[in-house]
Structures are given as C-alpha cells and as structure tokens.
Amino acid sequence: MKRLILMRHAKSDWSRDGTADIARPLNERGRKSASAMGKWLREMQYIPDEVICSSATRTRQTLEGLSLSEVPTSFTRDLYLAEPEEMIAVLRRTGGQTLLMLGHNSGIATLAEALLKAPLSDEAFSRYPTGATLVADFDISEWTDLQMHSGTVIDFTVPRRLL
C-alpha cells in the first residue's frame, strides 16, 4: 500500500511587479495557511517519509511552513506548472511509502481527479484552491505500478476549513 499526499502550494504574493512567476513568494495568508496545513497533517498523522516539491519559491515556502520533521526532500523543476503526465512520471521515480507531492494548478487539480477511483463530491475539490490537500491510498507496492483511477480517498481539506 502506498499513500500520496497531493498538495497545491499556499497563496502567493502578486503585489511584486517584475517578479518572475517561479520566484513569486507566499503572501501573509499563504504563510498562515501553510502553517495550518502542517498542523493538520501532524494531527491527522499524515506524515510523509519522502517529499517531492516544485522548485518554485512559493512551493518551497509552503513546504517550509508545514514544519514537518526532517524528511528526505527532492526539489525539481519538473513539477513547476507540470501537466498530470509529467507528475505521474515524477511519482514513478520515487520510493517513499507515504509521499508528499507539492505542486501547482492546473496540473495538480487534474491529477488529483484522475488518480481517484470515484469522484470526490466536494466543491472545494473541484476548484483545488491554494493549499488544497488530498490524501489517497493506492493498492500498489511500488510507485512504478501507479495507474490512473486507482486511488481511494482518505481525506481532503483546504486551509479555509482550518483557519
């Protein structure tokens, strides 16, 4: 059994003119949201043993705000604005039992929907707002065996529900 925690980065700061998209930081709300999501992950005991994170500033800062204990982490540009197929390819190269993947929309929302056996009837899930986090289990022994429409929802939340 493998577990995937699929998280979209927290709210970013659009007020800085001239900042390249990949370098855009979190805003104050985003920092609070990341902290709340980290607290939720710890309270629910959804603790990853491996993290794969987009190399963008806002995803790095989201991960930092989660305040997870020392977890082996890979930062990759392959997840920056990636499409679901690219994200699946990254997942299939990992080895963790419980994996946190931190990325961007629209790819992460599309991937979340495509991975599940049954659609999740939650209005927030269909929008996958900043900070949205899906926890899903897959009946596989290796990530290389991951298939679309094979995941079972364990949990889903968004920062607004926790703040």
Secondary structure, 3 states (H helix, E strand, C coil): CEEEEEEECCCECCCCCCCCHHHCCECHHHHHHHHHHHHHHHHCCCCCCEEEEECCHHHHHHHHHHCCCCCCEEEEHHHCCCCHHHHHHHHCCCCCCEEEEEECCCHHHHHHHHHECCCCCCHHHHHCCCCCEEEEEECCCCHHHCCCCCEEEEEEECHHHCC
